[in-house]
Amino acid sequence: MELKEDFESLAKDVQEYLKRSLDNTKLTLVEELSLMIGNALATMIVTMMLFVALLFILAAMVALLSEVVGFVLAMLIAGAVVVILALLVYLLRSRLFIDGIVGHLCRIFIIKKREHE
């Protein structure tokens, strides 16, 4: 009888362990997703603020240049600056975005794994 009770106790312990392990995995996943979403939102907010700053800088540039070369030519120059910046971002997209995102995600997951060990 004692052997049967030991196996039943062991089965309950295994079930409890699996349940707690699953709960731990869920909590870890939620924590890591929260970090990633928070970082993504912060990045989007900073990016939007940079776009607004660029808009003001371009407006000031057009205002200054329009006195020298005329309004239409100043707008064309501002447009060319935007196109050049867009081309630079496109050409550097791997270095700017993919490498940075992959590196950041690796740091999040590796640091979390080291903390749990």
Secondary structure as UniProt FT lines:
FT   HELIX           2..69
FT   HELIX           71..91
FT   HELIX           94..98
FT   HELIX           99..116
//
